Amino acid sequence: MKSNGFTLVEVLVVIAILGILFGLSVGGVQRYIAKSQQQAYDTLASSSVEATKEYVMNHPGKMVITLIISKILKINPKIVLERLK
């Protein structure tokens, strides 16, 4: 008797192998995404700190009042600073 197709066992073995490979790749992708998000956060935090330092150095004494007013009015601190001049 001549067989023209795959047996059920062969198909199940292939599906199992594909499932294992998929499971391994999903874990790797999730770790990669978490690592890239952490790097993006670190970069943003670092640039925010540097921008704040520069602002404080360029505008001594106006930082606190500028931030308070901008928080209350929900506007950009630069606009508040321009109006305080």
NULUMFI-62579 format. One record per residue (C-alpha): residue in one letter; residue number from 1; y, x, z. Coordinates in Angstrom, 1 decimal. Last residue first. Example, Ala and Ser with C-alpha at 12.3 -4.5 7.8 and 13.67 -1.06 7.14 Angstrom:
<atom code="S" pos="2" y="-1.1" x="13.7" z="7.1"/>
<atom code="A" pos="1" y="-4.5" x="12.3" z="7.8"/>
This chain:
<atom code="K" pos="85" y="89.2" x="10.8" z="33.0"/>
<atom code="L" pos="84" y="87.2" x="8.0" z="34.8"/>
<atom code="R" pos="83" y="86.9" x="6.0" z="31.5"/>
<atom code="E" pos="82" y="85.1" x="8.9" z="29.7"/>
<atom code="L" pos="81" y="82.8" x="9.3" z="32.7"/>
<atom code="V" pos="80" y="81.8" x="5.6" z="32.6"/>
<atom code="I" pos="79" y="81.0" x="5.8" z="28.9"/>
<atom code="K" pos="78" y="78.9" x="9.0" z="29.5"/>
<atom code="P" pos="77" y="77.0" x="7.2" z="32.2"/>
<atom code="N" pos="76" y="75.6" x="4.7" z="29.6"/>
<atom code="I" pos="75" y="75.9" x="1.1" z="30.8"/>
<atom code="K" pos="74" y="74.0" x="-1.1" z="33.2"/>
<atom code="L" pos="73" y="77.2" x="-2.1" z="35.1"/>
<atom code="I" pos="72" y="75.8" x="-1.4" z="38.5"/>
<atom code="K" pos="71" y="73.7" x="1.6" z="37.4"/>
<atom code="S" pos="70" y="76.6" x="3.1" z="35.4"/>
<atom code="I" pos="69" y="78.9" x="2.7" z="38.4"/>
<atom code="I" pos="68" y="76.4" x="4.4" z="40.7"/>
<atom code="L" pos="67" y="75.6" x="7.2" z="38.2"/>
<atom code="T" pos="66" y="79.2" x="8.0" z="37.6"/>
<atom code="I" pos="65" y="80.1" x="7.9" z="41.2"/>
<atom code="V" pos="64" y="77.4" x="10.4" z="42.1"/>
<atom code="M" pos="63" y="77.9" x="12.8" z="39.2"/>
<atom code="K" pos="62" y="81.7" x="13.0" z="39.3"/>
<atom code="G" pos="61" y="82.1" x="15.8" z="41.8"/>
<atom code="P" pos="60" y="81.4" x="18.6" z="39.3"/>
<atom code="H" pos="59" y="81.3" x="17.5" z="35.7"/>
<atom code="N" pos="58" y="80.1" x="20.4" z="33.5"/>
<atom code="M" pos="57" y="77.7" x="21.8" z="36.1"/>
<atom code="V" pos="56" y="76.4" x="18.4" z="37.0"/>
<atom code="Y" pos="55" y="75.8" x="17.4" z="33.4"/>
<atom code="E" pos="54" y="74.0" x="20.7" z="32.6"/>
<atom code="K" pos="53" y="71.7" x="20.2" z="35.6"/>
<atom code="T" pos="52" y="71.0" x="16.6" z="34.5"/>
<atom code="A" pos="51" y="70.2" x="17.7" z="31.0"/>
<atom code="E" pos="50" y="67.8" x="20.4" z="32.3"/>
<atom code="V" pos="49" y="66.0" x="18.0" z="34.5"/>
<atom code="S" pos="48" y="65.7" x="15.5" z="31.7"/>
<atom code="S" pos="47" y="64.4" x="18.2" z="29.4"/>
<atom code="S" pos="46" y="61.7" x="19.1" z="31.9"/>
<atom code="A" pos="45" y="60.7" x="15.5" z="32.6"/>
<atom code="L" pos="44" y="60.4" x="14.8" z="28.9"/>
<atom code="T" pos="43" y="58.3" x="17.9" z="28.2"/>
<atom code="D" pos="42" y="56.0" x="17.1" z="31.2"/>
<atom code="Y" pos="41" y="55.6" x="13.5" z="30.1"/>
<atom code="A" pos="40" y="54.7" x="14.6" z="26.5"/>
<atom code="Q" pos="39" y="52.2" x="17.1" z="27.9"/>
<atom code="Q" pos="38" y="50.6" x="14.4" z="30.1"/>
<atom code="Q" pos="37" y="50.3" x="12.1" z="27.2"/>
<atom code="S" pos="36" y="48.7" x="14.8" z="25.1"/>
<atom code="K" pos="35" y="46.1" x="15.5" z="27.8"/>
<atom code="A" pos="34" y="45.3" x="11.8" z="28.3"/>
<atom code="I" pos="33" y="44.9" x="11.3" z="24.5"/>
<atom code="Y" pos="32" y="42.6" x="14.4" z="24.2"/>
<atom code="R" pos="31" y="40.5" x="13.2" z="27.2"/>
<atom code="Q" pos="30" y="40.1" x="9.8" z="25.6"/>
<atom code="V" pos="29" y="39.2" x="11.3" z="22.3"/>
<atom code="G" pos="28" y="36.5" x="13.5" z="23.9"/>
<atom code="G" pos="27" y="35.0" x="10.5" z="25.7"/>
<atom code="V" pos="26" y="35.0" x="8.5" z="22.5"/>
<atom code="S" pos="25" y="33.2" x="11.3" z="20.6"/>
<atom code="L" pos="24" y="30.3" x="11.5" z="23.1"/>
<atom code="G" pos="23" y="29.7" x="7.8" z="23.0"/>
<atom code="F" pos="22" y="29.8" x="7.7" z="19.2"/>
<atom code="L" pos="21" y="27.3" x="10.5" z="19.0"/>
<atom code="I" pos="20" y="25.0" x="8.7" z="21.4"/>
<atom code="G" pos="19" y="25.3" x="5.4" z="19.5"/>
<atom code="L" pos="18" y="24.6" x="7.1" z="16.2"/>
<atom code="I" pos="17" y="21.5" x="8.6" z="17.6"/>
<atom code="A" pos="16" y="20.3" x="5.2" z="19.0"/>
<atom code="I" pos="15" y="21.0" x="3.5" z="15.7"/>
<atom code="V" pos="14" y="19.0" x="6.2" z="13.8"/>
<atom code="V" pos="13" y="16.1" x="5.8" z="16.2"/>
<atom code="L" pos="12" y="16.3" x="2.0" z="15.9"/>
<atom code="V" pos="11" y="16.2" x="2.2" z="12.0"/>
<atom code="E" pos="10" y="13.2" x="4.5" z="12.1"/>
<atom code="V" pos="9" y="11.3" x="2.3" z="14.6"/>
<atom code="L" pos="8" y="11.9" x="-0.8" z="12.4"/>
<atom code="T" pos="7" y="10.3" x="0.9" z="9.5"/>
<atom code="F" pos="6" y="12.4" x="2.0" z="6.5"/>
<atom code="G" pos="5" y="11.9" x="0.7" z="3.0"/>
<atom code="N" pos="4" y="9.9" x="0.8" z="-0.2"/>
<atom code="S" pos="3" y="6.4" x="1.2" z="1.3"/>
<atom code="K" pos="2" y="3.3" x="1.4" z="-1.1"/>
<atom code="M" pos="1" y="0.0" x="0.0" z="0.0"/>
